[in-house]
Amino acid sequence: MLRAGGGTWTASFGLFDWVVDAVADRVTDPAVAATLREITEHGLGYLDPAELGAAGEAEVLAIIPGLPEVAERELPASSGRADVLAHVRELADLVRAAPG
């Protein structure tokens, strides 16, 4: 589960981990990247960007809206790919719709 924009987004562990790792690959703060990697390495299945501090939260929430394009480029072809891409777009839309 990922808390974002005043809402929550749930996904399979595989997709959740892909999202968190994709964000970790793109953040500039090594400590935030390490925290994100710990989430996937330990199978925690939960991320609240607010727990990353103000700067970490802002950066994570700035990265998420770009993930649909990353997913288009990086995720392999599969029978469920369209559904996975739609689910990543739902997360991006949730973050974009957040007040503030």
Phi, psi and omega in degrees: 000139178236125177271129180199140174061029181079004179230186177231150179233128178244151181204169173299158179302321181298314180289318177304311181298320179299315180299311182296318178293322178297320177293316180302324179294340188249346179287152181266341182273115181301327180291320177294316178302317180296319178297317179296319178296324177297323180301315181282323181297327182260005177061036184290326176068020182214134175217125170241105182305334179298337179281358181264008185085163186300314182292318178296316178299314181299318181292316179300315181290338175282331181281321187305318180300339177272356184294329177303321179291323177296316180299318178303319182282322193259331185283137183287160176296138176198168180293335181258009186302317181300319179293320179296314179298320178297322180292322176294321176297324177300319177296313180300319179295321178300316180291317179299326184280352183293140175294151173110000000 
